[in-house]
Amino acid sequence: MADKVTITDVARAAGVSRQTVSNTLNSPEVVREETRRHVLEVIERLGYRANQAARQMRTGRSRLIAIRIDPGGDGISGSVLDRFLHGLTETAAHEGYRVLLYTAADDRAEIATYEDLLGSYKPDAFVLTATHHDDIRTSWLLERGLPFVAFGRPWSHLPDARHPWVDVDGASGTEAATRHLLAAGHRRIGFIGWPSGSGVGDDRRAGWARTFTALGSETGGAGDLDALLRSVEDGIESGESAARDLLRTAAPTALVCASDSLALGALQAARSHEGERPVAVIGFDDTPAATAAGLTSVHQPLAEAAAACVDLLARALENPDAMRSPDAEGSPSEQAHVLLPPSLTIRQSA
Amino acid sequence: MADKVTITDVARAAGVSRQTVSNTLNSPEVVREETRRHVLEVIERLGYRANQAARQMRTGRSRLIAIRIDPGGDGISGSVLDRFLHGLTETAAHEGYRVLLYTAADDRAEIATYEDLLGSYKPDAFVLTATHHDDIRTSWLLERGLPFVAFGRPWSHLPDARHPWVDVDGASGTEAATRHLLAAGHRRIGFIGWPSGSGVGDDRRAGWARTFTALGSETGGAGDLDALLRSVEDGIESGESAARDLLRTAAPTALVCASDSLALGALQAARSHEGERPVAVIGFDDTPAATAAGLTSVHQPLAEAAAACVDLLARALENPDAMRSPDAEGSPSEQAHVLLPPSLTIRQSA
């Protein structure tokens, strides 16, 4: 029964345009509250169902975007991708897309899942997260000309690693954190990051190192770069012990950390450390845990990043040639990408 | 090309059973790492795609579960549903289901979205969150015999509010928190909750009130129930000002709060309060922010709740009669439900 009711029937019965009916379903925030309620009542009364199946048959589009969701971890760093997911689902809805979730234990399992999804729900595009060196997912998708965008830049410079991406400039975030501490009079600024080899971690460390080195002659600090650096696995406990070690051996007056988890641990070490003035600590990601702990932290514009991903995908889907594999046409044109600047959220800790 | 490869082909080429191939895709944790990698390599080499589309044609099932995702809020309380979503996606995958996300501004818009989804992606079932009094979503779904489970019990006792649900026993959580404080010697225990009328909020307040009242003669506290209660909108700032007000007017030595957001505010008020001993504070939800702030908090078993939802849905989908509308067959049988006990995560704050 419901399948016979068209958007035109709804528009006529509600006394509004077809666009208003469409906006009510897909972009409710652009429709006046009163109108929106009225249209929804008519939709419910007539039993209208947007005939996506028929539309899909006609256009060959599923209007689905697939993205992986990971197990929780410590719930601190993971909240970044959760906030990204909220933004993605909302902006995708404005463009008429829904978000399909999947899990995968590693890259190879994720590729098997692409196969599975392509054979079943036929998503129009994928959003990749947690890009890393030698990422076999991106080359697999590129080879097949499948539309995708990565939240995270390609960390390899090989030609087949060129793909559309959106990322936040981590190095500029740790640079801003380091400059903030220099401006407050700190001269011995330590860094607690992750072991070398992760693109994201190396990038965040680089922002601290370059700022510190550039100002080396002025601060007398550049020579101490290695002494002031600790590289550990992510986590509150590892952050705390790295901070204790740094405070004992290198006497920093401030610490920049690659994540809020590390910074929360560093904050505990700082609080139990006896010195003339409290050791300043800055984290990365501006998570709810940072709010709770009064931690100054680098803030990623996640809603903007999600919107930029949807925008790149929508453009790629309108112009499929932009997504063609490098092999098909010789050297690839420069792929679309967006690098967003983070900001510093200043609280009590620094 | 890929559509011609069957699961039997993969099993034969990999030298494993069909079940192992299926497990590799759907329940990788039950397959030995070495076997899993081998099967995934064969899947990739043969270009196998689980032919979900064909299976759907045959079974009439989409194997999609739809759930709403909300804008972030303060990122503290919202993290509860994020963790639930992670658990849901993982356990759904083990049962061969994927999760489809949507957004909706209110109940009416959510119902319009059900129409839209049913006309397009045909989800097999819905998972509802944030159930409340006069929830028009549940009656709408029940009338149409559409399979769903709510994470959150029906807060109305009307017959049409009977539906399958999974929930965490909030009252027993605040009771455990109050008993923990009584055992530590506290006799004046305040409660900061939400305004009356929200089922979840009323339930959490009831656990404190009943424990306090039952022990009233012993503690001399029952008469003070109203004096020790504050009802405010959720948030860190409102929690802080409610706590300041309570500390000034009712002199509690401990505070139980309906959320971690309220408790984080109360913790700030408690820290700046001068007294013989620090005011104890307990929150609700055991969010990452509670970890960061050293806040004792009531912990919800979210992965178990998600698994219970998938289990109820899987059973309902196997036996559709269990989901039939009350009108169709007279009075409805008691619907399946699961009420999970929370636990108390003890940290420095109480």
Interface residues (C-beta under 8 A of the other chain):
Chain A: A2 D3 T24 L25 P28 E29 R36 R37 L40 E41 I43 E44 G47 Y48 R49 A50 N51 Q52 A53 R55 Q56 R63 L64 I69 D70 P71 G72 D74 G75 I76 S79 D82 R83 L85 H86 T89 E90 A93 R98 V99 L100 L101 Y102 T103 A105 R108 A109 I111 A112 T113 E115 D116 L117 L118 G119 S120 Y121 K122 I236 D260 L264 T287 P288 A289 A290 T291 A292 A293 L295
Chain B: A2 D3 T24 L25 P28 E29 R36 R37 L40 E41 I43 E44 G47 Y48 R49 A50 N51 Q52 A53 R55 Q56 R63 L64 I69 D70 P71 G72 D74 G75 I76 G78 S79 D82 R83 L85 H86 T89 E90 A93 R98 V99 L100 L101 Y102 T103 A105 R108 A109 I111 A112 T113 E115 D116 L117 L118 G119 S120 Y121 K122 I236 D260 L264 T287 P288 A289 A290 T291 A292 A293 L295
